[in-house]
Amino acid sequence: MQPVGSSDIKPPVPNCVALIVAGGRGSRFGGPLPKQYAMLGGRPVLRRTLEVFRATPGIDGIQVVIAAGDEALYRSATQDLALPAPVEGGVTRQQSVLNGLQALAGQAPDLIAIHDAARPFVRVSDIIGCLEAMAPGVDGAVLGVPLADTLKKVDTSGVLSGTVPRTGLWRAQTPQIFRFAKLLAAHRAAATLASRESSALTDDAAVAERAGLRVVMVEGHDDNRKITTADDMTSTTETRTAFGFDVHGFAAGDKVVLGGVAIAHDRALAGHSDADVALHALTDAVLGTIGAGDIGKHFPPSDPQWRGVSSDRFLRHAVDLLAAAGGRIVHLDLTMVCEAPRIGPHREAMVDSIARIAGIGRERVSVKATTTEGLGFTGRREGIAAQAVATVEVPRS
């Protein structure tokens, strides 16, 4: 038995809920809709933001705060995302955040990640960076970028009156991640302040600072901008598509594993791992979108540690590499080529399995099947082939 305190004993992973603040009116944005519901690349800004957090490892739940009267817009933007009912915000952002925190008080997560709905370009890797900064003794982590511009003081007549040293100055962004209980207490205390003093607390970090909490800055990227005007709607991402293909022959056995689903069959597929030809093709497709080589580069068949291993680890690894590069999966398309077993009865289970492994909604997964009309090795029932196409979004270089 290992003694208490052994390096084999790891502390529990903290639970983190993302609180997405979507209650603003965006008076400078213009247009018929609040900016968080405006269309960006064919999807509402709010939905794009939510999809980034849904794809982030370490984010265990999402709660959205909206303005009164926006319920129909919210339902339209979040359909099929299976989110909890939104919380109604307040007159100010600070009131909206407090309403969201109090709605989560019964759930009492360890960490809370506050993020502006109007920052849809945030990278998964930057959210993870803030989570990793929440070390013991740290009460909060704020994403930001060092100030690069020279700052000038200007008097009321427009004349320059001095230069402000920019050393140590940063532009704060979101997400801002805090210990939930401490931030809730800080916001409740701030709610009792006079309006003039309260108006100086322009973000959650300022609320935390006033409460004496220890907050650290995490360097992010300039492209995590907040949409303020229509000119800010220009996307900073590009779409990439890559193709994956794999083949496995039959061997003795009583089942095949396809897309993470075990299917009874009179033979098995031969391979070093579990020979899941579907997940292998998908893995290569995702790796291809970021130029990361193929599955054999990351999981060499000569390495005995991968013998018989479940192929969901391969696809998850590729998805994690994509996320670390700031990308996200838009769609995965898989075509199985075989005479048997029949794919149709297992299609929905395969869709669910692939979506779970990739951390995306099932509406972003397509599984199809065809035969070669008796021609070739698949027609002779010697094996199964799979081809996959991955469509992703990544930050522009």
N, C-alpha and C positions, 0 to 999 in steps of 0.2 A: 504493500500500500504506500502511495506517495504521501509525504507529509504535507500538511496545510502550508500553502505558500510556495509549493513546487511550481516550476515553470510550466508544468503540464496542466495546471489549473488556470483557466482563463476567466477573466471577469465577464459577466453577461453583456451582450451587445445592447447598447441603449436603444430604446424605441424612439423613433422620430416621426412626427406628423408635420406635413407642410401646410401652412396656412396661407392661402393665396388671396390677396386683397384685390377685389375687383369691384369696389363700390364707387369709384370716381366717376365724374361726369366728363372730364377731358375737354374743358371749354376752349382750349387753344387748338384742339384737333380738328374741330369742324365736322361737317358731314351729318347724316341722319342718325347715326348710331354712336353710342359711347365707344371710345377707341378699343376697349377690350373685346367688343363684339364685332368690330370691323373685320373684313376678310383680308387675310394676308396669305398669299400663295394658295388660295382656294380653301383656307380653313380660318375660322375665327381666331383672333389673337389669343383669347383666353384658352381655347382648345390647344393651340400650339404650346402654350406655357404648361398646361396640365400634362401634356404628353411627355414633355421633358422630365417632369418630376416622376411620372409613372414609370419611366425607363431608368430611374436612378436607384441603384442598389443602396439600401440603408434608409430609404424613405418608405415608411410602413403604412402611411395613410395620408389622405389629402382632405382638407376642409376649405371650402371657398366662402368668402364673405362678399355679398353683392348688395347693390342699392335696392331699396324698396321700389317695386314696380318693374324690376328687371327679370322677374321669374321666367317669363316666356323666352326671353333672349338667352337666359342661362340654360334652360332645358334644351333649346335648339343647339347651343354650342357644345353641350356636354352629353348629348345623347349617346347611349351605349357605353359610357365610361363607368357606370355603376358607382357613382359617387354619392356620399350622404347628402341629405337636403342642405341647401345653402343656409348660411346665417345672414340675417339682415344687418347691414352696417349702420354706422352713425353718420352724423353731420360731418365729422372730420375723420381723417385717416386713423388718428390715434384712437378715436372712439370705435371705429370699425375693427381695429386690431383687438381692442379690449373685448368687444362683443364676441369675436371669434375665440379668444383665449378662454373666456368664461363658458362658452358653449362646449369647450373641450375639457373643462375642469373635472368632470366626472370620469373621463377617460384617463386623465393625468399621464400623458406621455412623458418620457424622460427629457426629450428635446423637442423644440418647436422651431421650424424653419419658416420665417416670414418672408414672403416674396411678392413683388408687385406683379399683378396679372399682365401689365403692359410691358414686361420685360421678357418677350418670348424667345429671345436669342441666347439666353443663358445656356451654358454648356454643362452637360452631365458631369464632366471632370471637375468643373469648378464647384459644383454642389458637393461632390465627394470631398474636395479639398477643404471645404468649410466643416464638413462632418469630421474629418480626420483631425482638424485643429482643436476639437473639443476634448482636449486632454484633461486629466485631473487638475483642478485648480483654475481652469478656464471656465468662465460663466457665459461667454458668448464669442462668436466668430463672425466677422463681417466681411463680405466680399467687396473688393474695391481695386482701384488702380492708382499708382502714384501720379501726382500732378505733374504734367510735362510743360504746361504753358506758364509763361511769366505773368504774375499777378500785379496789377497796378491799382493804386488808390486814385480816385477821381473826385474832385470837389463838386459842389452843387452847380458850378458854372461850366463843368466839363473839362476843367484843367487838371492835368496830372499832378498829384500831390505826393507821390511816393511809390516805391516798389516793395511788395511783400515777399520776403524770402519764401521759396517754395519747398525748402528742405523739410521733410517730415509731413508734408501735406498730401492727402489722398482724397480721391473722389469715391465716396461710399456708394455701393450698389446693393442689390439684393441677389441672393438670399442673405438674411441675417439670422444666424442660428443661436439659440440660447437654451439654458436650462429652463424647462417649462415653468416650474414652480417659482423660480426667482423672477422670471420676466412677468408672470402674472401678478406677483406681488408688487413689482415695480410699476406696472401699468395701473394697478388699482390705486397706488399712492399718487401717481401723476394725475389721475382723474380728479383728485381733490384740490389741485392747484388752481389759482386764479387764472383766468383765460389768457392774460398777458404772459405769465410765466409758462403756461402750458404750450402756447404757440411757438415758443423757442425750441420745443422738443420736436424736431422735424423728421426724425426717424426712430426706429426702435432702439438703435444703439444709443441715441441721446437719452431715451428713457432709462436704459440700463446704466448709462454713465451717471445719471443723476442719483440712482439708487446705490452707487458705489460698486457696481459689478465690474469684474475684470473681463474686458473684451479685447480680443486680438483681431488684427487685420489680416486677411488672406488675399494675396494678389490674384486678380482675375484677368479679364480681357476687355479691351475697349469696345468690342462688338456687343457686349451685354448692355446695350443702351436701352433707355426707357422711351417708349413711343410717346411723343408729346404732340407732334404735328404730323400731317399727312406725309411730309417728306421723310419721316423716320420709318415708313413702312417698307422701304427697300430692303429686301432680304440680304442677310450676310452669309447665307448658306448656298451650297450648290447641290444638285441632285446627281448621284452616281448610280450606275447599274453594273452588276457583274454576274457572271454565269458560272455555275458549278455542275460537274458531271461526275458520276461514279458508277461502278459496276461491281457486283459480287456474284460469284458462281454458287450453285447449290452444293451442299454436303449433307451427310447423314444428320438427322435431327427430327424434331417434331414441332418446331415453330420458327417463325422469322420475326425479327424486330424491325418495324418500319415506322419512322417518325416518332420513335419512342414508345410505340404500341406493340405489344406481343400478340402475334396472330398465329393461331394454330395452323399447321401445314405439315405435309408428309415429309418435308425436308427442311433444313436450316440453311442459312447463308454462311459461307466460309469467309473468315476474316480474322485479323489479329485482335480486334476489339469485339464488340457484339455484332459487327458487320451490318450496322444499320445504314444501308445504302442511301436512304432518304436524308438522314441527318448529316451524312458525310458530304453529300452534294450541296446541302444548304450551308454547311460550314465553309466549304470552298467558295461559295458565292459571296458570303459575307466578308470573308478574308480578302477576296478580290476587290471589294469596293474601297479598301484602304491600302491596297498594294502590299498586303502582309504575307504573301506567299500562299502555300497550300497547306492542307491538313497534315501532310507528311512532314513538313518543316517543323510544325509545332508538336506533333505527336508521332515520332518516327516508329514505324512498325517493328524496327529492330530493338526498340526499347521494351524490355519485358514488363515494365510497370503498366503498360497500356493493354496487356493481354486480357481479353475478356471484359474490359471496362465498358460501362454504359456510354454510348456516344453522345448523350445529352451534355456531358462535360465538354466535348469538342465544340458544339454549337455555342454553349454558354461562354466559352473562352473567346470565341470569335466576336460574339456580341459585346463582351466586356472590352475587348480591344477597340472596337468601333466606338463605344461610349467614351473610353479614355481619350480618343481622338476628337471628342466633341460631337460625334455623329449620333444619329438615331435611325432606326429601321422605319421605312415608310411601308414596305410591303415585301412579303416573301411568297414566291410562286414555285410550286413543286409539281413535277410531272413524273409519275411512276410508269415504267415500261415493263410489262410482264404479262404472261398468259395466266399465271396463277401465283399466289392466291388472288381472289377478287378483292379489289381495293374499296369498292363502293360501300360495303357494309361497315367499313372501318374508317371511312373518310372523316366523319365528324370527330371521332376520337383522336385521329391524327392531327386535325386542325387544332383541337384543344391542347394536345400535348406540345406541339411546336410553338404555339402562342405562349404557353407557360414557360417553356425553356428559354425562349427569346425575350420574354418579358414584355410582350406586346398584346394588344387586343386581338381576338380571334378574327375580327373583320379585316385584319391586315395579313391574313394567311390564306393562301389558296392551295388546295390539294386536288390534283387531277390524275387520271390514269388512262392509259391507252395500251394497245397491243401492236405487234408488228405483223399481224395477219399471218402468223405461222412462219414468218421469215426470220432468218438469223438466229443467234444463240438464244435470244429471249423467246422467239417463236418455237424453238426446239425445247423450251422449258429447261434450259441449262443454267439460268440465272436471272437476275433482275437488274435493270438499269434505272437510274434516276437522274433527272436534270433539274436544276434549280436556278432561279433568277432572283437576286436580291436588289431591291431599290432602297437607297438610303439618302439621307441628307447629312452633309458634313460642312464645317465652316469653310468659307472660301479662303484660299491660300493668300 
